[in-house]
Amino acid sequence: MSDTPTSSDLIGCPERPEPPLRILWREGDWLAIHKPAGWLVHRTGLDAGETRFIVQTLRDQLGRHVHPVHRLDKGTSGVLLMALSTEAARALAMQFEQRQVDKRYLAFVRGWSPDEAVVDHALRLDDAPPDAAPQPALTRFRTLATLLLDVPVDRYPQTRAALVEARPETGRRHQIRRHLKHLSHPIIGDTTHGKGAHNRWWAAHLGVQRMWLHAASLTMSHPETGQPLTIASPIASSLQEAGLNADWLTLLAQPWRWLHPNGRQRSLMGLTEGGWSPEGHPRHP
């Protein structure tokens, strides 16, 4: 059973003027920003009542027209690529279309997910015609940490959760969210694919109401030099001082059991720091 969307994955906070959007990288006609959770990328026909849009805000901030290279869901935070011309946008969008971009997401999910999983499960768009064929979709998952709280929620005597790294190799709508639901480990705060009782409990426990999915980093070829370029929206950096990822710091303060020695550091630094140790830590007994 899904939760009924209210403020649709917004972070609970008092009304105040919005700060400028944080620019993570800018060069030539390209830039990457940190997209806050709760913002739509651009206006749509379904945005009645919405007041915060990345494209319009960044246009006013820069004094120039901007073009999104790809999309992030409203509830998702993290790295979002933009361009200052349609030609520049197409140059980067082609890398996404040809699956040449390594995208890494951080997700907070219900239950203890498998240590590793590959979900090769085709997806059909929600608004697709009934006879439309599902589109191929593949996501790789790795569990970074598990959490056990001795508190009953819903019909479960204890509360279990996991922190997961997701690497989608295709770019279908809601792909990570739907693939985690397919694994029976929906993202906490996902009002469409999750469960209301768990979403409400975690929102009250953490004091944060949002969908817990973060576009931590992406690696692509530099549009001019062709060299590998990694852009990250880390949790512990100058972004922390601006309060943009403070909600994730609240989450990481929970008593996690990390399954890899450098898992916490990689999570803090946008999943870009170092590799994986061949020996993991044991799960909760």
Backbone torsions as a table, in degrees:
resi	resn	phi	psi	omega
1	MET	NA	133.1	-178.0
2	SER	-94.6	158.7	177.7
3	ASP	-78.6	153.3	176.6
4	THR	-84.9	120.9	-178.2
5	PRO	-61.2	134.9	174.6
6	THR	-114.8	-89.7	175.7
7	SER	-89.3	13.6	171.0
8	SER	48.9	69.5	168.3
9	ASP	69.0	25.9	177.5
10	LEU	-78.6	150.9	172.5
11	ILE	-76.7	130.1	178.6
12	GLY	-71.3	115.5	179.2
13	CYS	-159.4	156.0	178.9
14	PRO	-66.4	155.4	178.1
15	GLU	-65.8	133.0	177.0
16	ARG	-161.5	159.8	178.3
17	PRO	-59.0	139.6	-179.4
18	GLU	-75.8	135.3	175.3
19	PRO	-71.7	163.4	175.4
20	PRO	-59.3	150.3	176.1
21	LEU	-66.9	135.3	-177.3
22	ARG	-78.6	124.9	176.9
23	ILE	-90.5	120.9	-178.6
24	LEU	-87.5	-31.5	-177.5
25	TRP	-159.4	139.7	176.3
26	ARG	-147.5	132.1	179.1
27	GLU	-159.6	127.0	-178.7
28	GLY	59.2	-129.5	-179.4
29	ASP	-96.4	19.5	-178.5
30	TRP	-124.3	149.5	173.4
31	LEU	-155.3	159.2	175.2
32	ALA	-126.0	137.6	179.6
33	ILE	-121.3	164.4	168.3
34	HIS	-89.0	115.8	176.4
35	LYS	-86.6	119.9	175.7
36	PRO	-70.5	151.6	173.1
37	ALA	-64.2	144.6	177.2
38	GLY	92.6	-0.8	179.0
39	TRP	-103.4	138.3	169.0
40	LEU	-82.4	147.0	178.4
41	VAL	-68.3	-41.2	179.9
42	HIS	-153.4	169.5	179.1
43	ARG	-67.7	144.0	175.3
44	THR	-136.0	177.3	177.9
45	GLY	-74.2	-5.1	-177.3
46	LEU	-114.8	24.3	-172.4
47	ASP	-104.9	26.4	-179.7
48	ALA	-56.2	128.6	179.2
49	GLY	89.3	-11.0	179.3
50	GLU	-80.9	145.0	-178.4
51	THR	-126.2	-8.0	-174.7
52	ARG	-118.8	117.3	-178.3
53	PHE	-132.8	131.1	-177.6
54	ILE	-60.9	-50.4	-174.2
55	VAL	-60.1	-48.1	-177.8
56	GLN	-67.8	-41.0	-179.2
57	THR	-66.4	-43.8	-179.6
58	LEU	-68.9	-35.5	175.7
59	ARG	-59.8	-45.4	178.9
60	ASP	-67.5	-36.1	-178.6
61	GLN	-67.3	-39.8	-177.0
62	LEU	-94.1	-19.0	-175.6
63	GLY	72.8	26.3	-178.9
64	ARG	-145.0	156.1	173.1
65	HIS	-68.7	142.6	179.3
66	VAL	-129.7	155.2	-176.1
67	HIS	-133.5	124.4	177.4
68	PRO	-70.4	136.8	178.2
69	VAL	-84.2	-33.5	179.3
70	HIS	-147.9	-172.6	-175.1
71	ARG	-125.7	152.3	166.4
72	LEU	-129.7	143.4	176.9
73	ASP	-60.4	157.3	-179.6
74	LYS	-54.3	-44.1	-175.8
75	GLY	-78.3	-9.4	-176.6
76	THR	-88.0	138.6	174.1
77	SER	-105.2	169.4	170.8
78	GLY	120.1	-158.0	-170.5
79	VAL	-70.5	126.0	176.6
80	LEU	-132.6	124.3	-179.7
81	LEU	-87.5	137.0	177.8
82	MET	-131.1	161.8	177.3
83	ALA	-136.1	158.1	-177.5
84	LEU	-98.4	2.1	175.4
85	SER	-151.6	158.6	179.3
86	THR	-66.2	-34.1	178.9
87	GLU	-65.1	-43.4	179.1
88	ALA	-65.5	-37.9	178.4
89	ALA	-63.7	-42.1	-179.8
90	ARG	-64.7	-36.2	-178.7
91	ALA	-61.0	-39.3	178.8
92	LEU	-83.4	-36.1	-179.3
93	ALA	-59.9	-30.9	179.8
94	MET	-62.0	-35.3	178.4
95	GLN	-65.1	-37.8	176.4
96	PHE	-65.8	-44.2	-178.2
97	GLU	-63.2	-33.6	-178.9
98	GLN	-92.2	9.6	176.6
99	ARG	58.2	43.0	-179.8
100	GLN	-103.1	4.8	-178.3
101	VAL	-107.8	126.8	176.5
102	ASP	-89.8	109.9	-176.7
103	LYS	-107.3	132.0	-179.3
104	ARG	-126.4	126.7	-177.8
105	TYR	-119.1	152.1	173.7
106	LEU	-111.0	127.6	-177.6
107	ALA	-130.8	140.4	176.0
108	PHE	-106.4	115.6	-169.2
109	VAL	-123.0	160.6	177.6
110	ARG	-79.5	138.1	177.8
111	GLY	80.3	177.3	177.4
112	TRP	-96.5	107.6	-179.0
113	SER	-74.9	161.9	177.9
114	PRO	-60.7	152.7	177.6
115	ASP	-53.6	-45.7	175.8
116	GLU	-142.9	148.2	178.5
117	ALA	-155.0	145.3	171.9
118	VAL	-119.7	117.4	179.5
119	VAL	-103.7	110.1	176.8
120	ASP	-109.9	84.4	-170.2
121	HIS	-136.3	112.1	-177.7
122	ALA	-63.8	148.1	-176.2
123	LEU	-127.1	140.5	174.5
124	ARG	-106.7	136.4	177.7
125	LEU	-60.4	145.0	-178.2
126	ASP	-59.8	-35.2	-177.1
127	ASP	-99.7	15.5	-179.8
128	ALA	-74.2	151.6	175.6
129	PRO	-59.9	151.9	-177.6
130	PRO	-57.3	-29.1	-177.6
131	ASP	-92.8	4.6	-179.9
132	ALA	-72.3	138.1	-179.8
133	ALA	-76.7	141.7	174.5
134	PRO	-61.3	150.4	179.6
135	GLN	-96.5	139.0	178.2
136	PRO	-56.4	139.8	-180.0
137	ALA	-149.9	131.7	-178.0
138	LEU	-137.4	131.2	177.7
139	THR	-134.7	137.2	175.0
140	ARG	-103.1	134.5	-178.9
141	PHE	-123.4	145.5	173.0
142	ARG	-138.8	127.8	178.2
143	THR	-80.3	125.9	-179.0
144	LEU	-91.8	-36.9	-174.9
145	ALA	-159.2	156.9	175.4
146	THR	-123.2	157.8	-176.9
147	LEU	-137.4	135.2	178.3
148	LEU	-131.8	120.4	177.1
149	LEU	-118.9	133.5	-177.3
150	ASP	-82.2	59.3	-177.8
151	VAL	-134.9	127.1	178.6
152	PRO	-75.9	138.2	174.8
153	VAL	-136.1	131.4	-178.8
154	ASP	59.1	-124.5	-178.5
155	ARG	-100.2	10.2	-176.7
156	TYR	-102.3	136.4	-178.1
157	PRO	-73.0	-22.4	177.4
158	GLN	-132.2	163.9	179.4
159	THR	-108.5	120.9	178.4
160	ARG	-116.8	144.0	178.3
161	ALA	-152.0	167.4	-179.7
162	ALA	-144.8	154.4	173.3
163	LEU	-107.4	125.3	-168.9
164	VAL	-126.5	138.4	169.1
165	GLU	-94.3	128.1	-179.5
166	ALA	-117.2	135.4	178.8
167	ARG	-127.9	91.3	179.1
168	PRO	-74.8	131.9	177.8
169	GLU	-96.5	-12.4	171.5
170	THR	-123.1	174.8	-173.8
171	GLY	-129.6	55.4	179.0
172	ARG	-80.0	156.6	-179.5
173	ARG	-61.9	130.0	179.3
174	HIS	58.7	27.8	-172.1
175	GLN	-59.0	-51.8	-178.4
176	ILE	-62.3	-43.7	-179.0
177	ARG	-60.9	-44.6	-177.6
178	ARG	-73.8	-34.8	178.0
179	HIS	-70.2	-35.6	175.7
180	LEU	-68.5	-36.0	173.4
181	LYS	-63.7	-38.2	177.9
182	HIS	-60.0	-33.0	176.6
183	LEU	-82.0	-1.3	-175.9
184	SER	67.3	30.1	175.7
185	HIS	-133.3	68.1	-176.2
186	PRO	-65.8	156.7	178.8
187	ILE	-69.9	134.2	175.3
188	ILE	-63.2	133.8	-179.9
189	GLY	88.4	-2.1	177.6
190	ASP	-80.5	104.8	-175.0
191	THR	-75.4	-13.7	179.8
192	THR	-92.9	-42.9	-172.6
193	HIS	-112.5	-3.7	-179.0
194	GLY	-100.6	-162.0	-178.2
195	LYS	-122.9	131.1	-172.1
196	GLY	-58.5	-42.2	-176.8
197	ALA	-61.3	-42.1	180.0
198	HIS	-72.1	-40.4	178.1
199	ASN	-60.0	-44.7	-178.3
200	ARG	-67.6	-39.3	-178.9
201	TRP	-64.2	-45.6	-178.6
202	TRP	-68.1	-35.2	177.2
203	ALA	-62.0	-40.8	178.4
204	ALA	-71.4	-39.8	-177.5
205	HIS	-66.7	-41.1	-177.0
206	LEU	-92.1	-16.9	-175.8
207	GLY	73.3	21.7	-178.4
208	VAL	-136.9	126.8	176.8
209	GLN	-110.2	107.2	179.0
210	ARG	-163.2	170.6	169.0
211	MET	-89.3	127.8	-171.2
212	TRP	-89.9	70.4	174.7
213	LEU	-134.7	127.8	-174.2
214	HIS	-130.5	123.8	174.6
215	ALA	-78.0	90.8	-168.4
216	ALA	-72.5	-41.3	-177.9
217	SER	-162.8	160.7	169.8
218	LEU	-143.8	147.3	178.2
219	THR	-123.1	129.6	-177.9
220	MET	-143.4	179.5	173.0
221	SER	-86.2	133.0	177.2
222	HIS	-55.6	131.6	-173.4
223	PRO	-63.6	-17.1	179.4
224	GLU	-109.6	-44.3	-175.3
225	THR	-90.9	-21.9	-176.6
226	GLY	79.7	-1.2	179.4
227	GLN	-77.5	152.3	178.0
228	PRO	-60.0	135.3	-179.5
229	LEU	-131.7	121.8	177.7
230	THR	-110.5	129.8	177.5
231	ILE	-122.0	129.2	-175.9
232	ALA	-128.2	151.2	169.4
233	SER	-114.1	81.4	-174.0
234	PRO	-70.7	158.2	179.9
235	ILE	-83.7	-36.1	-179.8
236	ALA	-112.9	96.7	178.2
237	SER	-167.2	-158.1	176.4
238	SER	-63.0	-22.4	175.7
239	LEU	-61.1	-34.3	179.4
240	GLN	-60.7	-40.5	-178.6
241	GLU	-63.9	-31.0	178.0
242	ALA	-83.2	-6.2	177.7
243	GLY	79.1	11.0	-174.3
244	LEU	-73.3	-31.6	-179.8
245	ASN	-117.6	23.5	-178.7
246	ALA	-62.8	-29.1	179.3
247	ASP	-64.5	-37.4	178.2
248	TRP	-69.7	-32.3	175.4
249	LEU	-64.6	-38.1	175.5
250	THR	-60.3	-43.7	180.0
251	LEU	-65.7	-43.9	-177.1
252	LEU	-70.7	-11.5	176.1
253	ALA	-77.7	-7.0	177.0
254	GLN	-68.5	161.9	-176.9
255	PRO	-77.5	71.8	-178.0
256	TRP	-73.8	148.4	167.8
257	ARG	-105.5	106.9	-176.5
258	TRP	-79.9	133.8	-175.9
259	LEU	-89.2	-10.4	179.1
260	HIS	-135.4	141.2	-174.7
261	PRO	-56.0	-35.3	-178.3
262	ASN	-106.5	18.5	-177.0
263	GLY	-63.6	-42.0	-178.8
264	ARG	-66.1	-43.4	-179.6
265	GLN	-63.1	-40.9	178.4
266	ARG	-64.7	-37.5	178.8
267	SER	-64.8	-42.1	-179.4
268	LEU	-65.7	-34.5	-173.1
269	MET	-99.6	23.2	175.0
270	GLY	77.8	26.9	177.3
271	LEU	60.6	31.1	-178.5
272	THR	-115.7	-10.3	-173.0
273	GLU	-88.1	114.5	171.6
274	GLY	65.6	-178.0	179.4
275	GLY	-106.3	-156.9	-177.8
276	TRP	-109.6	137.3	174.2
277	SER	-72.6	141.6	179.4
278	PRO	-68.7	-16.6	-179.1
279	GLU	-112.0	117.8	-179.8
280	GLY	-94.9	166.7	175.4
281	HIS	-82.5	151.2	179.3
282	PRO	-69.3	157.1	175.6
283	ARG	-77.6	178.5	175.8
284	HIS	-59.3	142.0	177.3
285	PRO	-66.3	NA	NA
